[in-house]
Amino acid sequence: MDDRDSTEAGAHRIREYAPGSIITSEGDTRNVFYVILEGAVELFQNKPSIRVLQEGDVFALEGILLQKSCTTTAKALSPSRIAAYHKDILKEIIAGKHQVTTQIINSLVAQLEQTTQAAAEYIPLGGFVDFHERIYQDGEVIIEEGSAGKEIYQLVESEGGLLVSINGKEVARMTQPGEYFGEMSSLLNQTRTATVTSQGRSVVQVFPGENLEATLSSYPQLSKQIIDTLASRLAKASERIAGKD
């Protein structure tokens, strides 16, 4: 069974769309998310185009995970074949279908990268076998911009949050326990895009990020948290492109 067969097997329905057809509309309330089996789909929010998705990409997942109406309008760019999944199957996918879970996470990360580039500003991304905790003191660097590294981090607690900077300029601050960071280098195989510095005493969990699928197999309970984080940040990134910020 190839990747496409695996994806189609759990689909609620599969439909074909002609170019220009609307698949979802911003503001709709839906109980499904979508995977592109064939073709290309363009997403719009508040009228501006947000991004173009290709075969294997996932969309409308943010609405389900964030429990809100659809945040984008999706229109077929070419003859497209789209699989719809009911929201109730997401837990089953995460628990047992690690290949599909990896596909969902990779799609969300790629979309975040594309959106961030379009916005021309850094949006922190928010992927693991044995993990351990590390304690960082005030001013101590957790991740250094431009360095190599595959580890992925989760914030446990921090006195003053984690300062995210690029070229010495602060661009974000992470303060919420449970936030993930550092997965871009692992999933996209690139050097670190920003420096992360502890403000006060901070505790983080560190996961090896060399083999995402093996990690998801070992720790399926982490998959939902990672997907939630990526979906939330993707929604915020889209709003920046649409001019809602």
C-alpha positions as CSV (number, residue, x, y, z in Angstrom):
1,M,0.0,0.0,0.0
2,D,1.5,3.4,-1.1
3,D,1.1,6.7,0.8
4,R,-2.0,7.7,-1.3
5,D,-3.7,4.4,-0.5
6,S,-3.0,4.8,3.2
7,T,-4.4,8.4,3.0
8,E,-7.6,7.4,1.1
9,A,-8.4,4.5,3.3
10,G,-9.7,6.6,6.3
11,A,-11.4,9.3,4.2
12,H,-15.0,10.4,5.0
13,R,-15.5,11.2,1.4
14,I,-13.4,11.9,-1.8
15,R,-14.6,14.5,-4.4
16,E,-13.3,16.0,-7.6
17,Y,-13.3,19.8,-8.1
18,A,-13.0,21.7,-11.3
19,P,-10.7,24.7,-11.5
20,G,-12.3,27.7,-9.8
21,S,-14.5,25.6,-7.6
22,I,-14.9,26.6,-3.9
23,I,-14.0,23.8,-1.5
24,T,-14.5,25.8,1.7
25,S,-15.4,29.3,2.5
26,E,-14.1,31.6,5.2
27,G,-16.6,31.6,8.1
28,D,-18.1,28.2,7.3
29,T,-18.6,25.8,10.2
30,R,-17.1,22.4,9.2
31,N,-16.6,19.1,10.9
32,V,-14.0,17.9,8.3
33,F,-10.5,18.7,7.2
34,Y,-9.0,18.0,3.8
35,V,-6.0,16.4,2.2
36,I,-5.2,17.1,-1.5
37,L,-4.8,13.8,-3.4
38,E,-4.3,15.4,-6.8
39,G,-4.2,19.0,-8.1
40,A,-3.5,22.4,-6.5
41,V,-5.6,24.6,-4.2
42,E,-5.3,28.3,-3.4
43,L,-6.2,29.7,0.0
44,F,-7.6,33.1,0.6
45,Q,-8.3,35.0,3.8
46,N,-10.0,38.4,4.0
47,K,-9.7,38.4,0.1
48,P,-5.9,38.3,-0.2
49,S,-4.3,35.1,-1.4
50,I,-2.5,33.4,1.5
51,R,-0.8,30.4,-0.1
52,V,-1.0,27.7,-2.8
53,L,-1.2,24.0,-1.7
54,Q,-0.1,21.0,-3.6
55,E,-0.7,17.2,-3.5
56,G,-0.3,15.9,0.0
57,D,-1.0,19.2,1.7
58,V,-3.6,19.5,4.4
59,F,-6.1,22.4,5.0
60,A,-9.0,23.5,7.2
61,L,-7.4,21.7,10.1
62,E,-7.1,25.0,12.1
63,G,-10.8,25.3,12.4
64,I,-11.2,21.9,13.9
65,L,-8.3,22.1,16.3
66,L,-9.0,25.7,17.4
67,Q,-12.8,25.1,17.6
68,K,-13.7,28.0,15.3
69,S,-15.2,28.5,11.9
70,C,-13.1,28.1,8.7
71,T,-10.3,30.8,8.7
72,T,-9.7,30.6,4.9
73,T,-11.5,30.2,1.6
74,A,-10.1,27.3,-0.5
75,K,-10.4,27.3,-4.3
76,A,-9.2,24.6,-6.7
77,L,-6.5,26.0,-9.1
78,S,-6.5,22.9,-11.3
79,P,-8.6,19.8,-11.6
80,S,-8.3,18.5,-8.0
81,R,-9.2,15.4,-6.1
82,I,-9.7,16.1,-2.4
83,A,-10.2,13.7,0.5
84,A,-12.3,14.9,3.5
85,Y,-11.7,13.5,6.9
86,H,-14.3,13.8,9.7
87,K,-12.8,15.5,12.8
88,D,-13.5,12.4,14.9
89,I,-10.9,10.3,13.0
90,L,-8.1,12.7,13.8
91,K,-7.5,11.0,17.2
92,E,-7.4,7.6,15.5
93,I,-4.9,8.9,12.9
94,I,-2.6,10.3,15.6
95,A,-2.8,7.1,17.7
96,G,-2.1,4.6,14.9
97,K,-1.3,6.0,11.5
98,H,2.1,7.6,12.1
99,Q,2.8,8.0,8.4
100,V,-0.3,10.1,7.9
101,T,0.4,12.1,11.1
102,T,3.9,12.8,9.8
103,Q,2.3,14.0,6.5
104,I,0.0,16.4,8.4
105,I,2.8,17.8,10.5
106,N,5.1,18.2,7.5
107,S,2.4,20.0,5.5
108,L,1.7,22.4,8.4
109,V,5.4,23.2,8.8
110,A,5.9,23.8,5.1
111,Q,2.8,26.1,5.0
112,L,4.2,28.0,8.0
113,E,7.5,28.5,6.3
114,Q,5.8,29.7,3.1
115,T,3.6,32.1,5.0
116,T,6.5,33.4,7.1
117,Q,8.5,34.2,3.9
118,A,5.5,36.0,2.4
119,A,5.0,38.0,5.5
120,A,8.7,38.9,5.4
121,E,9.0,38.6,9.2
122,Y,9.8,35.8,11.6
123,I,7.0,33.9,13.1
124,P,8.2,31.3,15.7
125,L,7.2,27.8,14.8
126,G,5.8,25.9,17.3
127,G,8.3,17.9,16.2
128,F,10.9,13.3,19.3
129,V,12.1,9.6,21.1
130,D,13.7,9.8,24.6
131,F,13.6,13.3,26.1
132,H,15.1,15.0,29.1
133,E,14.8,18.3,30.9
134,R,17.4,21.0,30.9
135,I,17.5,24.1,33.2
136,Y,18.8,27.4,31.9
137,Q,19.7,30.4,33.9
138,D,19.0,34.1,33.2
139,G,20.7,35.2,29.9
140,E,21.7,31.6,28.9
141,V,21.3,30.8,25.2
142,I,19.2,27.7,24.4
143,I,19.4,28.0,20.7
144,E,21.9,30.1,18.7
145,E,21.0,31.6,15.3
146,G,22.9,30.0,12.4
147,S,24.0,26.9,14.4
148,A,23.3,23.3,13.5
149,G,21.1,21.2,15.6
150,K,18.1,18.8,15.4
151,E,16.8,18.9,18.9
152,I,13.2,20.1,19.5
153,Y,12.2,21.9,22.7
154,Q,9.1,22.3,24.8
155,L,8.8,25.0,27.4
156,V,8.0,23.7,30.9
157,E,8.3,26.8,32.9
158,S,10.2,30.2,32.9
159,E,10.5,33.1,35.2
160,G,10.5,35.7,32.4
161,G,9.9,33.7,29.3
162,L,12.1,32.9,26.3
163,L,13.4,35.7,24.2
164,V,13.5,35.1,20.5
165,S,15.8,37.3,18.5
166,I,17.2,37.6,14.9
167,N,20.4,39.5,14.3
168,G,20.2,40.7,17.9
169,K,16.7,42.2,17.5
170,E,13.9,40.8,19.6
171,V,11.1,39.4,17.5
172,A,9.0,37.3,19.9
173,R,8.8,36.0,23.4
174,M,7.5,32.6,24.5
175,T,5.8,32.5,27.9
176,Q,3.2,29.7,27.8
177,P,4.2,26.3,29.2
178,G,3.8,23.6,26.6
179,E,5.0,25.7,23.6
180,Y,7.3,23.9,21.2
181,F,10.2,25.5,19.4
182,G,13.2,24.5,17.3
183,E,11.4,22.0,15.1
184,M,12.1,23.9,11.8
185,S,15.7,22.8,11.8
186,S,14.7,19.2,12.3
187,L,11.8,19.0,9.8
188,L,13.3,21.3,7.1
189,N,16.9,20.2,7.6
190,Q,18.3,23.7,8.0
191,T,20.3,25.7,10.5
192,R,18.7,27.5,13.4
193,T,16.7,30.6,12.2
194,A,16.8,32.5,15.5
195,T,18.4,32.8,18.9
196,V,16.4,31.8,21.9
197,T,17.6,33.1,25.3
198,S,16.3,32.3,28.8
199,Q,14.9,35.3,30.7
200,G,15.3,34.3,34.3
201,R,15.4,30.6,35.2
202,S,13.8,28.4,32.6
203,V,13.1,24.6,32.4
204,V,12.6,23.0,29.0
205,Q,12.2,19.5,27.7
206,V,14.5,18.5,24.9
207,F,13.7,15.8,22.3
208,P,15.9,14.4,19.6
209,G,14.5,15.4,16.2
210,E,16.5,13.2,13.7
211,N,13.6,10.8,13.0
212,L,10.2,12.4,13.3
213,E,8.2,9.3,12.3
214,A,10.0,7.0,14.8
215,T,9.4,9.6,17.5
216,L,5.7,9.8,16.7
217,S,5.6,6.0,16.9
218,S,7.2,6.1,20.3
219,Y,5.3,9.1,21.7
220,P,1.9,9.3,19.9
221,Q,0.5,11.5,22.7
222,L,2.9,14.3,21.6
223,S,1.5,14.4,18.0
224,K,-1.8,16.1,18.9
225,Q,0.1,18.7,20.9
226,I,2.5,19.4,18.1
227,I,-0.3,19.6,15.5
228,D,-2.3,21.9,17.7
229,T,0.7,24.2,18.1
230,L,1.4,24.3,14.4
231,A,-2.2,24.9,13.5
232,S,-2.5,27.8,15.9
233,R,0.6,29.5,14.6
234,L,-0.5,28.9,11.0
235,A,-3.8,30.7,11.7
236,K,-1.9,33.6,13.3
237,A,0.5,33.8,10.3
238,S,-2.3,33.8,7.8
239,E,-4.0,36.7,9.7
240,R,-0.7,38.7,9.3
241,I,-0.8,38.1,5.5
242,A,-4.5,39.0,5.3
243,G,-3.8,42.3,7.1
244,K,-5.9,41.5,10.2
245,D,-3.1,42.2,12.7
